[in-house]
Structure formats: structure tokens, C-alpha cells
């Protein structure tokens, strides 16, 4: 089996707002240009066996701060919890949980310079990965001056949703992880328990999702529901198969951003598309020289094609345009910036 061309080239992935002029600007010249505030699913209850602490940090990754707390408290990493990873080159706030039994030692922990404890409250359970509603962003697009142009683009994204591409960080520093994943899958090693193998296979699954999303944009199917699509409900997170007799109703709901199509992370034990939607997915697989049978050893899943853009605003300042918006858990702010600037994704960890 000949290995196909697998380099990740974001310049070939279409944007939703290609018919609107770009708004060029510079991102992340300074940490204070990129502000992220975590929005929990619910505030801590006020009592329980775990203390949730709200930290504000600048210049540190989540992992470094967790390690500093863990070492200072003398506890295992598994005793701690956090909902998502936050970028180093930014000003971010996020909740981290520690067990009640270790709270007495918290006062003696020297937090890194640039990290501040803002709030604390007890809760019955520790934080788990993904236990957050979303994130609020405030981002300076330095040097940008076209506020009206930015508002036109953000209006389109609010009306039709932000294309939910995976960013470069999903594919490894040099973008080669999908190629390694392809070799593993082609050789029948999809069941490997090695963490590096699983990461590379995940990168290949993500590449196929991006290919699928790009194809729907290219063919004018981004806002269209197809027979056999697996739809995602934005309100509840539930999924359902769109039958041919339900297509008209599904299209109406999609136009209102109540639902959207989901793309495949090919594998086993996941919602399978059918009919016309399945044909499109098979076309994506065939273009990279693989079929569904190659992924039976790896867990599968589905990912929404888009996310609603909420609570957005644009503020013109002498330094550039301040962009404010809310995105739900799992969405990338860099996808919004790419629509505006038409440049590659800046480095960012999603949350």
C-alpha cells in the first residue's frame, strides 16, 4: 500500500468568510494581548472533600503550576484535578482542585512568579478533564484598524458557526504525526497501547476530520444537512441520525444553529453516518488510501463541524482591535482568528 501525501497544509483549508476582506493583525506579541477566563459548568458548592482554587497565571503552562502545587503539598498528581489546559503565553484564569486533606499545606506553597490565587471554595468532587462550560476570550489584534470588517466577519461566524478545524498543535511540532499514524494504521497496529502510537493515530483521525470539514466547505455543504448525517445538539450535546424523512426539519434546525453535522474520528464504537453523508466520509478516506476497516482497532468518535460564537464585540484602540467572545468547551479561539486574518493558526492550547 503506497503512503499518500500527508503533510498538514492549513493554507488549503477553506475559511467560511472567504468572500469578505481579511482583517490583518498581529497576535500574542505580549502575554497581555491574549486573555482567557475559564467558565465552569457550575460554581463550587461550598462544601465537600476537595478545595477548588481559582488561579490567575501569566507565563506558565497549567502543567508547571500543577507540578509546583503537587510538590509543595506532597501529593500525587492523580489527587489533583483541572478541567483543561491553558496557554503559557497569555493571561489565564482556571480552577484547580486539591484534596481537603492537603489544604493545610497550601499556605506554605510558593507559587511561581506570575501566578495568583484569586478564589477558593470546597466541592464534593475533584475537577475532571472537560468539566467546564467554555472560555471567555479577550484578544488584541495588534495593528488592525478595520473594526467594521472585523464585525462583518464575526457576524457571519455568529450566524453560521465557527468552522471547528483542529489546529497545528494537534499534529505535532513538525506536523508529521499523521504520517506516523498512517503507517501504524496501514500495518494493522491500531490497537497499540503505546501512548506515542495512540497520539499519532489520534493525529491521523484529526487530519481526516479536517479533510472532511474542508470538503463540506468547498462543496457548499457547511450549512447543509445530508441524509445520514449524525447531528449534534448544541443545547444538550446529544447526537442523532438524520433520516431522509427528517431532512427538512433538520435543515431548519441547522439554520437556527440548534444542531449541526458532525464529522468522523474514524474508529470503532461510535455513531456511524449513513447514506449520502457516509459516501462523503468514504471519499475522504479513499483520498488518503485507507478504508473504515483500517480503524477497527482504535476508539472512534464524532466532532461537531462548528461551534456557535457568543457574546462577541470589537473595540478599536490605538494598539489595534480588541476582540471579545465566548466559545464552548473544545472550541479553538485560533479558528476565529484564522477567519479574520487568513493566516495560519497561532500556537494555542484549547480548553
C-alpha positions in Angstrom: 0.0 0.0 0.0 1.6 3.3 -1.1 1.7 6.0 1.5 -0.2 9.1 0.4 0.9 12.7 0.8 0.2 13.5 4.4 1.7 16.9 5.2 -0.7 19.2 7.0 -1.2 22.3 5.0 -3.6 24.7 6.5 -3.4 27.1 3.6 -5.5 24.6 1.7 -8.3 24.5 4.3 -11.0 27.0 3.2 -12.5 29.6 5.6 -16.2 30.4 5.9 -15.7 34.1 5.3 -13.5 33.9 2.2 -15.8 36.4 0.3 -15.1 39.1 3.0 -11.9 41.1 3.1 -9.4 39.9 5.7 -8.5 42.0 8.8 -4.7 41.5 9.1 -3.1 42.0 12.5 -0.6 40.5 14.9 -1.4 38.1 17.7 0.4 37.4 21.0 3.2 39.9 20.8 2.8 40.2 24.6 1.2 37.9 27.1 -1.4 40.6 28.0 -2.7 40.5 24.4 -4.3 37.1 24.9 -6.7 36.8 28.0 -8.6 33.6 28.7 -11.1 33.2 31.6 -12.4 29.7 32.2 -16.1 29.3 32.7 -17.0 26.4 34.9 -20.1 24.2 34.3 -21.2 25.3 37.8 -19.6 27.2 40.7 -18.1 25.1 43.6 -20.9 24.0 46.0 -19.2 25.5 49.1 -18.6 22.2 50.9 -17.1 18.8 50.2 -13.8 16.9 50.2 -12.0 18.9 47.6 -10.8 22.5 47.6 -11.2 24.3 44.2 -8.8 27.2 43.8 -9.1 29.8 41.1 -5.7 30.8 39.8 -4.6 33.6 37.5 -1.4 32.9 35.7 0.9 34.5 33.2 4.0 32.9 31.6 3.3 29.4 32.9 1.6 26.3 31.5 -1.1 24.5 33.5 1.2 21.5 34.0 4.0 23.6 35.5 1.6 25.2 38.0 0.1 21.8 38.9 3.6 20.3 39.4 4.5 23.2 41.7 1.4 22.7 43.8 1.8 18.9 43.9 5.4 19.1 45.0 4.7 21.7 47.6 1.7 19.8 49.0 3.4 16.4 48.8 0.6 14.7 47.0 0.2 12.7 43.8 -0.9 14.3 40.5 -3.9 11.9 40.5 -5.2 13.6 43.7 -5.4 16.9 41.8 -7.8 17.9 39.1 -8.2 20.5 36.4 -10.7 20.9 33.5 -8.4 21.9 30.7 -5.0 23.2 29.7 -4.3 26.9 29.3 -1.7 28.5 27.2 1.6 29.7 28.6 1.9 32.9 26.6 -1.3 34.5 27.8 -3.1 35.8 31.0 -5.4 33.0 32.0 -7.7 32.1 34.9 -8.6 28.5 35.7 -9.8 26.3 38.5 -7.6 23.5 40.0 -8.7 21.2 42.8 -6.8 19.6 45.7 -8.0 17.2 48.3 -9.2 18.6 51.6 -6.5 16.6 53.5 -3.8 18.6 51.8 -5.3 22.1 52.3 -3.4 22.8 55.5 -0.1 22.9 53.4 -1.4 25.3 50.8 -0.2 28.4 52.7 3.3 27.1 52.6 3.4 26.6 48.9 5.4 29.2 46.9 3.5 29.8 43.7 5.6 30.8 40.7 6.0 34.5 40.0 3.1 35.5 37.8 0.6 33.1 39.5 -2.0 34.5 41.8 -4.7 32.7 43.9 -8.0 34.6 43.3 -10.6 32.5 45.0 -11.2 29.2 46.8 -14.2 27.1 47.7 -14.9 23.4 48.6 -16.7 21.0 46.4 -17.7 17.3 46.8 -15.6 16.1 43.8 -12.3 16.9 42.2 -12.2 18.6 38.8 -12.1 16.3 35.8 -10.8 16.9 32.3 -13.6 18.6 30.2 -15.6 19.7 33.3 -16.0 23.3 32.1 -18.7 25.1 30.1 -16.2 27.1 27.9 -13.9 30.0 27.9 -14.2 33.8 27.5 -11.5 35.4 25.3 -10.2 38.9 25.1 -7.6 39.1 22.3 -5.7 42.1 20.9 -5.3 42.0 17.2 -2.3 44.4 17.1 -2.1 46.8 14.2 -5.6 46.0 12.9 -7.7 49.0 12.1 -10.8 47.8 10.2 -13.3 47.4 13.0 -16.2 47.3 10.6 -14.6 44.5 8.6 -14.0 42.5 11.8 -17.6 43.0 12.8 -18.8 41.7 9.4 -16.7 38.5 9.8 -17.8 37.9 13.4 -21.4 38.5 12.5 -21.1 35.7 9.8 -19.5 33.4 12.4 -22.2 34.1 14.9 -24.9 33.4 12.3 -23.4 30.2 10.8 -20.9 29.0 13.4 -17.1 28.8 13.6 -15.5 26.0 11.5 -14.2 23.6 14.0 -10.9 22.7 12.5 -8.2 21.1 14.6 -5.2 23.4 14.9 -1.5 22.6 14.3 -0.8 21.6 17.9 -2.9 18.5 17.2 -0.4 17.3 14.7 2.9 17.6 16.5 5.6 20.2 16.4 6.7 19.4 12.8 3.2 18.2 11.6 4.5 14.7 10.9 2.3 12.8 13.4 -0.4 11.9 10.9 2.1 10.3 8.6 3.4 8.1 11.5 -0.2 7.3 12.4 -1.0 6.3 8.8 1.8 3.8 8.9 0.6 2.3 12.1 -3.0 2.0 10.8 -1.9 0.6 7.5 0.1 -2.1 9.2 -2.8 -3.1 11.5 -1.3 -1.6 14.7 -4.4 0.4 15.6 -4.8 -1.4 18.9 -1.4 -0.4 20.2 -1.4 0.7 23.8 1.8 2.7 23.5 1.0 6.4 24.3 3.0 7.7 21.4 1.3 5.4 18.9 -2.1 6.4 20.2 -1.2 10.1 19.9 -0.1 9.6 16.3 -3.2 7.7 15.4 -5.3 10.5 17.0 -3.4 12.9 14.8 -4.4 10.9 11.7 -8.0 10.8 12.9 -7.9 14.6 13.3 -6.4 15.1 9.8 -9.3 13.1 8.3 -11.8 15.3 10.3 -10.1 18.4 8.9 -10.3 16.9 5.4 -14.0 16.2 5.8 -14.7 19.7 7.1 -12.8 21.3 4.2 -14.7 19.2 1.7 -18.0 20.3 3.1 -17.0 23.9 2.9 -15.6 23.5 -0.6 -18.9 21.9 -1.9 -21.2 24.4 -0.2 -22.4 21.8 2.4 -21.2 23.6 5.5 -24.7 24.8 6.4 -26.5 21.8 4.8 -27.6 18.6 6.5 -27.3 15.5 4.4 -29.4 12.3 4.7 -27.4 10.0 7.1 -25.6 12.8 8.9 -25.1 12.4 12.6 -26.3 15.6 14.1 -25.0 17.3 17.2 -27.5 19.2 19.5 -25.8 22.4 20.8 -28.2 22.6 23.8 -27.6 19.2 25.3 -24.6 17.7 23.5 -26.7 14.7 22.3 -26.4 13.2 18.8 -28.9 11.6 16.5 -29.0 10.2 13.0 -30.8 12.3 10.4 -33.1 10.1 8.3 -34.2 11.1 4.8 -37.7 11.8 6.1 -36.3 14.1 8.8 -34.1 16.1 6.5 -36.3 19.2 6.1 -36.8 19.6 9.8 -33.1 19.0 10.5 -32.2 21.7 7.9 -34.5 24.2 9.6 -32.9 23.4 13.0 -29.4 23.7 11.5 -30.2 27.2 10.1 -31.1 28.3 13.6 -27.8 26.8 15.0 -29.8 24.4 17.1 -27.9 21.5 15.6 -25.0 20.8 13.1 -23.5 17.9 11.3 -20.7 16.0 12.9 -17.5 14.8 11.3 -15.9 11.4 11.9 -12.9 10.5 14.0 -12.8 7.1 12.4 -12.7 4.1 14.7 -14.9 1.6 16.5 -17.9 2.1 18.8 -19.1 5.5 17.6 -22.1 6.9 15.7 -21.7 5.8 12.1 -23.0 8.1 9.3 -25.3 6.6 6.7 -26.5 7.3 3.1 -25.2 10.4 1.4 -23.2 11.5 4.5 -21.4 8.2 4.6 -20.5 8.4 0.9 -18.8 11.7 1.6 -16.8 10.3 4.5 -15.7 7.3 2.4 -14.5 9.7 -0.2 -12.3 11.4 2.4 -10.8 8.1 3.5 -10.2 6.9 -0.1 -8.3 10.1 -0.9 -5.7 9.1 1.8 -5.6 5.5 0.7 -7.5 4.0 3.7 -10.9 2.5 4.5 -13.0 2.2 7.6 -11.7 -1.3 8.2 -8.3 0.1 8.9 -9.5 1.9 12.0 -11.4 -1.0 13.8 -8.6 -1.2 16.4 -8.9 2.4 17.5 -11.7 4.1 19.5 -13.8 6.3 17.3 -15.8 9.4 18.0 -17.6 12.3 16.3 -16.8 16.1 16.4 -19.2 19.0 15.7 -18.5 20.7 12.4 -18.9 24.1 14.0 -19.4 26.0 17.3 -21.6 29.0 18.0 -19.8 32.3 18.6 -21.3 34.0 21.6 -21.1 37.4 23.3 -18.8 38.9 20.8 -17.6 42.5 20.5 -15.0 44.6 18.7 -13.3 47.6 20.4 -11.0 49.9 18.4 -7.9 51.2 20.3 -4.7 52.9 19.3 -2.9 49.5 19.6 -5.4 47.6 17.4 -8.7 45.8 17.8 -9.7 44.1 21.0 -11.9 41.1 20.2 -14.1 39.6 22.9 -16.1 36.4 22.6 -17.2 33.2 24.3 -16.6 29.7 22.9 -17.8 26.4 24.5 -15.5 23.7 25.7 -13.5 22.1 22.9 -13.5 25.1 20.5 -10.4 26.9 19.4 -10.1 30.7 19.6 -7.5 30.4 16.9 -10.2 29.2 14.4 -11.8 32.6 14.9 -8.5 34.4 14.4 -7.9 32.5 11.2 -11.2 33.6 9.7 -10.2 37.2 10.5 -6.5 37.3 9.5 -6.4 34.4 6.9 -3.1 33.4 8.5 -2.1 30.1 9.9 -3.2 29.2 13.4 -1.0 30.8 16.1 0.1 28.4 18.8 -2.6 27.9 21.4 -3.9 25.2 23.7 -7.6 24.7 23.6 -9.5 24.2 26.7 
